[in-house]
Amino acid sequence: MIKMYDTVEARRTLDPKYMTGYLKQAQWAENVELKKTITDLYKRKGYPIRVLDIGVGEARVPLDLAEIPEIWGRIENYTGIDNDYDILLTAHKNINEKNLFIPKLQLKLHDARCLDSIFPDVPDIKYDLILCTYFTAGNFVPDSYSFEENADISDLDIKNAFQCVFKPAYDLLQIAGKSVLTVYVDDKNQNTAKRQREFYEKCGMKVISKPTDPFTATKEGFWSLRFTEERIRELFDFVRLEDIKIRDLDRYNFAQMVIVKK
């Protein structure tokens, strides 16, 4: 599996200096919704919850949450995983720079396709909340994609790559637990695709996917899937329809949050 952030250009997608207004708005709205979800789960459970963050990156989300004691106190344990060693080093640096001592936060180098082995000594571990923020849910690249100009990929391969991560994630949820994903909207006018292209080109990458593809891919190995409501329900075909909720994160048809209840 390609590590998407191996290049300088790809790492720029995490740098606020390169982010567009749409992306900053999505992160802000995502943060608001996460706090609501954490509070709801805490109240329903009656005591602090366990959280798993798939693609924790530079630890932006746990650091934001930790700065609000009322929210952080509702979390028993926060485990963040990422398959990029350098990004996790940056996460530890960010924590140290804020002089935060966060014993309940664990950062682990781990491949999201192997969720059943995060803690091999604790095989029955379950989580109340599983996060996949800042569009990471659309970054799981099918092994069959060649990253050549206008390369083709089947819908089945896209589905398999997604479910390889999120089926096991669903299994790791406690009953009444939730998975929360932030994803790009695949709108019929392709406005999101245009905004993705502008963002990746601003970061110095070259887009190689076709405008009609449901994803944007770059020569540098970056991949980002867009989601229609139909695609969301197809990718989560192992979940009852009534347990899937979709919330818009803006009024621009750009970002949305998918909430899956077990």
C-alpha positions as CSV (number, residue, x, y, z in Angstrom):
1,M,0.0,0.0,0.0
2,I,1.4,3.4,-1.0
3,K,2.1,5.7,1.9
4,M,0.3,8.8,0.7
5,Y,2.4,11.3,2.6
6,D,5.8,10.2,1.5
7,T,6.3,13.3,-0.7
8,V,6.7,16.9,0.3
9,E,3.8,17.8,-1.9
10,A,1.4,15.4,-0.2
11,R,2.5,16.5,3.3
12,R,1.4,20.0,2.3
13,T,-2.2,18.8,2.4
14,L,-1.9,18.8,6.2
15,D,-0.4,22.3,6.3
16,P,-2.9,25.1,7.1
17,K,-0.9,27.4,4.8
18,Y,-2.0,25.4,1.8
19,M,-5.6,24.6,2.9
20,T,-8.4,26.4,1.1
21,G,-11.3,28.0,2.9
22,Y,-13.5,25.0,2.2
23,L,-11.1,22.7,4.0
24,K,-10.7,24.9,7.0
25,Q,-14.5,25.2,7.2
26,A,-14.8,21.4,7.0
27,Q,-12.3,20.9,9.9
28,W,-14.1,23.5,12.0
29,A,-17.5,21.9,11.4
30,E,-16.1,18.4,11.9
31,N,-14.7,19.5,15.3
32,V,-18.1,20.8,16.4
33,E,-19.9,17.6,15.4
34,L,-17.3,15.4,17.1
35,K,-17.8,17.2,20.4
36,K,-21.6,16.7,20.1
37,T,-21.1,13.0,19.4
38,I,-18.7,12.5,22.3
39,T,-21.1,14.3,24.7
40,D,-24.1,12.2,23.5
41,L,-22.2,8.9,23.8
42,Y,-20.9,9.9,27.3
43,K,-24.4,10.8,28.5
44,R,-25.8,7.6,27.1
45,K,-23.1,5.4,28.6
46,G,-22.9,7.3,31.9
47,Y,-19.1,7.2,32.1
48,P,-16.1,8.1,29.9
49,I,-15.8,6.5,26.5
50,R,-13.1,4.7,24.5
51,V,-12.1,6.3,21.2
52,L,-10.2,4.9,18.2
53,D,-8.9,7.4,15.6
54,I,-8.0,5.9,12.2
55,G,-5.4,8.1,10.5
56,V,-4.6,10.3,13.5
57,G,-2.0,12.1,11.5
58,E,-0.4,15.0,13.3
59,A,-2.8,14.6,16.3
60,R,-4.9,17.6,15.3
61,V,-8.2,16.1,16.6
62,P,-7.1,14.8,20.0
63,L,-5.1,18.0,20.7
64,D,-8.2,20.1,19.9
65,L,-10.3,18.0,22.2
66,A,-7.7,17.9,25.0
67,E,-7.8,21.7,25.2
68,I,-11.4,21.5,26.5
69,P,-11.4,19.8,29.8
70,E,-15.2,19.2,29.8
71,I,-14.8,17.2,26.5
72,W,-11.5,15.5,27.3
73,G,-12.9,14.4,30.7
74,R,-15.6,12.4,28.8
75,I,-12.9,10.2,27.2
76,E,-11.4,7.3,29.1
77,N,-8.8,6.4,26.4
78,Y,-8.0,7.8,23.0
79,T,-6.0,5.6,20.6
80,G,-4.7,7.1,17.4
81,I,-3.2,5.0,14.6
82,D,-1.4,5.9,11.5
83,N,0.8,4.0,9.0
84,D,3.3,6.9,8.5
85,Y,6.2,7.0,11.0
86,D,7.2,10.5,10.2
87,I,3.7,11.9,10.7
88,L,3.5,10.2,14.1
89,L,6.9,11.9,15.0
90,T,5.3,15.2,14.1
91,A,2.3,14.3,16.3
92,H,4.5,13.7,19.3
93,K,6.3,17.0,18.6
94,N,3.0,18.8,18.4
95,I,2.0,17.4,21.8
96,N,5.3,18.3,23.4
97,E,5.2,21.9,22.0
98,K,1.8,22.4,23.7
99,N,3.2,21.1,26.9
100,L,0.4,18.7,27.2
101,F,0.7,15.6,29.4
102,I,-2.0,13.3,28.0
103,P,-1.6,9.8,29.6
104,K,-4.9,8.7,28.1
105,L,-3.7,9.4,24.5
106,Q,-1.9,6.6,22.8
107,L,-0.3,6.9,19.3
108,K,0.6,3.8,17.5
109,L,2.2,3.0,14.2
110,H,-0.3,0.7,12.6
111,D,-1.9,-0.2,9.3
112,A,-5.6,0.4,9.3
113,R,-6.1,-2.7,7.2
114,C,-5.1,-4.8,10.2
115,L,-7.4,-3.4,12.9
116,D,-7.8,-6.7,14.6
117,S,-4.2,-6.6,15.8
118,I,-3.9,-3.1,17.3
119,F,-3.5,-4.6,20.7
120,P,-2.8,-8.3,20.2
121,D,-2.7,-8.9,24.0
122,V,-6.2,-7.5,24.4
123,P,-8.2,-9.4,21.6
124,D,-11.6,-8.4,22.9
125,I,-11.1,-4.6,23.1
126,K,-14.1,-2.5,21.9
127,Y,-14.6,1.2,21.3
128,D,-17.5,3.5,21.8
129,L,-16.4,5.9,19.1
130,I,-14.3,5.2,16.0
131,L,-13.2,8.3,14.0
132,C,-11.8,8.8,10.6
133,T,-11.5,12.6,10.1
134,Y,-10.4,15.1,7.5
135,F,-11.4,13.0,4.5
136,T,-9.1,10.1,5.4
137,A,-11.9,7.6,4.8
138,G,-11.6,8.3,1.1
139,N,-7.8,7.8,1.1
140,F,-7.7,4.0,1.1
141,V,-6.3,3.2,-2.3
142,P,-7.1,-0.1,-4.0
143,D,-4.0,-2.1,-4.6
144,S,-5.0,-2.5,-8.2
145,Y,-4.8,1.2,-9.0
146,S,-1.7,1.9,-11.1
147,F,-1.4,5.7,-10.6
148,E,-0.8,6.2,-14.3
149,E,-2.5,8.9,-16.4
150,N,-6.3,8.3,-16.6
151,A,-5.9,4.8,-15.1
152,D,-9.1,2.8,-14.7
153,I,-10.3,1.1,-11.6
154,S,-13.4,-1.0,-10.9
155,D,-16.2,0.0,-8.4
156,L,-15.6,-3.4,-6.8
157,D,-12.0,-2.7,-6.1
158,I,-12.9,0.6,-4.5
159,K,-15.5,-1.1,-2.4
160,N,-13.1,-3.8,-1.3
161,A,-10.4,-1.3,-0.3
162,F,-12.9,0.7,1.8
163,Q,-14.5,-2.3,3.4
164,C,-11.1,-3.8,4.2
165,V,-10.9,-1.0,6.8
166,F,-14.4,-0.2,7.8
167,K,-15.9,-3.6,8.2
168,P,-13.4,-4.6,10.9
169,A,-13.9,-1.1,12.4
170,Y,-17.6,-1.8,12.7
171,D,-16.8,-5.1,14.5
172,L,-14.7,-3.1,17.0
173,L,-17.6,-1.0,18.1
174,Q,-19.5,-1.5,21.3
175,I,-23.2,-2.0,20.9
176,A,-24.7,1.4,20.4
177,G,-21.2,2.7,19.5
178,K,-20.6,4.9,16.5
179,S,-18.2,5.3,13.6
180,V,-17.8,8.9,12.4
181,L,-16.3,9.7,9.0
182,T,-15.7,13.0,7.2
183,V,-15.9,12.6,3.5
184,Y,-16.0,14.7,0.3
185,V,-19.4,15.1,-1.4
186,D,-19.5,13.8,-5.0
187,D,-21.9,16.4,-6.5
188,K,-23.4,16.1,-9.9
189,N,-21.8,19.4,-11.1
190,Q,-18.3,18.2,-10.1
191,N,-17.6,21.3,-8.0
192,T,-15.9,19.2,-5.3
193,A,-13.7,17.6,-7.9
194,K,-12.6,21.0,-9.2
195,R,-11.9,22.2,-5.6
196,Q,-9.9,19.0,-4.9
197,R,-7.9,19.6,-8.1
198,E,-7.2,23.3,-7.1
199,F,-6.1,22.2,-3.7
200,Y,-3.8,19.4,-4.8
201,E,-2.3,21.7,-7.5
202,K,-1.7,24.4,-4.9
203,C,0.2,21.8,-2.9
204,G,2.4,21.1,-6.0
205,M,0.8,17.8,-7.2
206,K,-0.3,16.8,-10.7
207,V,-3.8,15.4,-11.0
208,I,-3.9,12.3,-13.3
209,S,-7.5,11.1,-12.8
210,K,-10.3,11.8,-15.2
211,P,-13.0,14.4,-14.4
212,T,-15.6,11.6,-14.5
213,D,-13.9,9.4,-11.9
214,P,-15.4,9.4,-8.5
215,F,-12.0,10.1,-7.0
216,T,-9.1,12.5,-7.5
217,A,-5.7,10.9,-7.9
218,T,-2.3,12.5,-8.4
219,K,1.0,11.5,-9.9
220,E,2.5,11.7,-6.5
221,G,0.4,8.8,-5.2
222,F,-2.4,10.8,-3.5
223,W,-5.9,9.3,-3.8
224,S,-9.1,10.9,-2.5
225,L,-12.6,9.4,-3.0
226,R,-15.8,11.4,-3.2
227,F,-19.1,10.1,-1.9
228,T,-22.7,10.2,-3.0
229,E,-25.4,9.1,-0.6
230,E,-25.9,6.1,-2.8
231,R,-22.2,5.2,-2.6
232,I,-22.1,5.6,1.1
233,R,-25.0,3.1,1.5
234,E,-23.4,0.7,-0.9
235,L,-20.0,0.8,0.9
236,F,-21.8,0.3,4.2
237,D,-24.0,-2.6,2.9
238,F,-23.2,-4.5,6.1
239,V,-25.1,-1.9,8.2
240,R,-28.9,-1.4,8.4
241,L,-29.9,1.7,6.4
242,E,-31.6,3.3,9.4
243,D,-28.3,3.1,11.3
244,I,-26.5,5.4,8.7
245,K,-26.9,9.1,9.1
246,I,-25.4,11.8,6.8
247,R,-24.9,15.4,7.9
248,D,-23.8,18.3,5.7
249,L,-20.8,20.1,7.2
250,D,-21.3,23.2,5.0
251,R,-23.8,24.8,2.6
252,Y,-21.4,24.4,-0.4
253,N,-22.1,20.7,-1.1
254,F,-18.4,20.0,-0.3
255,A,-18.0,18.0,2.9
256,Q,-20.3,15.8,4.9
257,M,-20.1,13.6,8.0
258,V,-21.2,10.0,7.9
259,I,-22.3,8.5,11.3
260,V,-22.8,4.8,11.5
261,K,-24.4,3.4,14.6
262,K,-24.0,-0.2,15.8
